[in-house]
Amino acid sequence: MSHTILSEIAASVSELKRDPMGTVAAGDGFPVAILNRNAPAFYCVPAAAYEALMDRLEDIELNRIADSRAGQRVVKVKLDEL
């Protein structure tokens, strides 16, 4: 059975248990695929990469909202009126 691994670096669960921080460092800032019996079990994602991913997802969602509102009428409001 073949599996798609969405990472350039892979490590076994045993390697992760033996040296967690070394396994993360092996990815050089990118996710590391953790394999269980040669199949991807999960991805070990460094905090900075995860934060960048979440920022990107938020930007995509905000752009979707802005695009959906593009044709709406503009209403001018003064701060004192709020």
N, C-alpha and C positions, 0 to 999 in steps of 0.2 A: 504494500500500500504506500502510495507517495503522498507527501504532505508539502504544502507551500509554507516556506519559512520566510517571514517578512522582516528579516534582519540579516545583516552581513555576518554577525557573530552569533554563535550558538554554544551552549554549555549544557552539561547534564545536571540533573537535580543533585547528584552526588557532588559535582564540582561546586555547585552553589552552596551546599551544606558545609563543605570543607573550607571554602574561602568566599563568603558572601561579597565582601567589599572588593576583592580581587576580581570576582566574576563581573561585577558592575563596571569596574575600571577597564576590563578587557574591551568593553564596548566603546571606550573613548568618547563618552558623552551621548552615545546612541543606544537604543534598546538592544538587549541581548535576549535571544530566544532560549528559553529553558526547555530542554527536551526530557521527556520521560519515555523510555523504551524507544528512542529515536523518533518520537512524535512530539511536536510542539505542545507543551502543557500550558505555558504562559510566557509573557514577555516581561522582563525585568527592565523597567524604564527609569533612568535617572531623574531626580526631582526637577532639574532644569528643563529637561526634554518634556516631561509631563506638563510643567507649567506653560511651556511654549505651545504645546498641543492644546491645552485648555484655552489659552488666549486666542489661538487661531479659530477654535470652534466657536468661541463667543463672538469673534469678529464676523464669522460666516453667518451666525444667527442674526446679529445686528444688521448686516447688509441685507438679509432676506426681509427683515422687518421694514427697513428703509425702502427697499424696492417695492414692497407691497403697498406702501403709502405714497409712492411717487406721484400718483395721479390725483391725490386728494387736494382739496382747496386749502390754501394757506390762510391761517387766521393770525393776525397780528395782535399781540397782547403786551401790555405794559406791566412791568414788575409790580407796580403799585396796585394793579388790579387783581393780582393773585393773592 
